[in-house]
Amino acid sequence: MTVSPAGMIGAAIGIFIGVIGGRVVAFALERRLRLLDRSLTAEEQASFERKIALMRRLIVGIDIVTFAAVGYWAGTLFE
C-alpha cells in the first residue's frame, strides 16, 4: 500500500478544518453549558471545569481525526 501525495494534502487540509471546526463547536457548546451551570460549591465548580476541558479536547480530537480521514479519502479521488 502506497501513501498518496494528494491524499496527504487532503488530510492536511482536513486537519486544519478539523481544528477550526472543532474549536468553534466546542466554544459554542461550552458557552451554552456555562449558562446552564448550577454549581454551588467550589468542588462542583472544579468538577464542572474538568468535564468542560475533557469535552473540549474530545470534540477537537474527534473532529481532527474525522476530517483528516475524509480529507485523505477526498484527496485520493483526485489522483
C-alpha positions as a printed Julia matrix, in Angstrom:
79×3 Matrix{Float64}:
   0.0    0.0    0.0
   1.44   3.36  -1.02
   0.76   6.74   0.5
  -0.96   9.13  -1.83
   0.58  12.64  -2.03
  -2.8   14.08  -2.97
  -4.33  12.19  -0.05
  -1.75  13.63   2.33
  -2.54  17.15   1.11
  -6.23  16.4    1.63
  -5.5   15.08   5.12
  -3.55  18.25   5.98
  -6.44  20.39   4.81
  -8.79  18.13   6.78
  -6.71  18.58   9.92
  -6.86  22.36   9.51
 -10.64  22.25   9.01
 -10.99  19.87  11.95
  -9.07  22.16  14.29
 -11.05  25.24  13.28
 -14.42  23.48  13.19
 -13.82  21.61  16.41
 -12.84  24.74  18.26
 -15.92  26.6   17.0
 -18.25  23.76  18.03
 -16.52  23.31  21.39
 -16.68  27.06  22.08
 -20.4   27.24  21.27
 -21.2   24.17  23.36
 -19.05  25.38  26.26
 -20.76  28.76  26.25
 -24.18  27.1   26.36
 -23.15  24.72  29.13
 -21.75  27.58  31.21
 -25.16  29.29  31.02
 -26.76  26.11  32.36
 -24.16  25.55  35.11
 -25.71  25.21  38.55
 -22.53  24.58  40.55
 -22.93  25.73  44.16
 -19.66  24.69  45.77
 -16.04  25.06  44.74
 -15.82  21.26  44.41
 -18.76  21.19  41.99
 -17.23  24.06  40.02
 -13.88  22.26  39.79
 -15.62  19.09  38.58
 -17.54  21.12  36.02
 -14.31  22.74  34.74
 -12.62  19.33  34.39
 -15.58  17.99  32.41
 -15.61  21.07  30.16
 -11.87  20.68  29.45
 -12.33  16.98  28.62
 -15.3   17.75  26.37
 -13.3   20.41  24.52
 -10.37  18.04  23.91
 -12.66  15.21  22.78
 -14.59  17.37  20.32
 -11.45  18.83  18.75
  -9.71  15.43  18.68
 -12.64  13.64  17.06
 -13.04  16.44  14.51
  -9.33  16.31  13.61
  -9.35  12.54  13.08
 -12.62  12.59  11.15
 -11.74  15.48   8.85
  -8.23  14.15   8.25
  -9.66  10.79   7.16
 -12.26  12.43   4.93
  -9.61  14.78   3.53
  -7.29  11.88   2.74
 -10.1   10.0    1.04
 -11.13  13.09  -0.94
  -7.52  13.71  -1.92
  -7.13  10.19  -3.3
 -10.09  10.82  -5.6
  -8.05  13.45  -7.47
  -5.09  11.25  -8.39
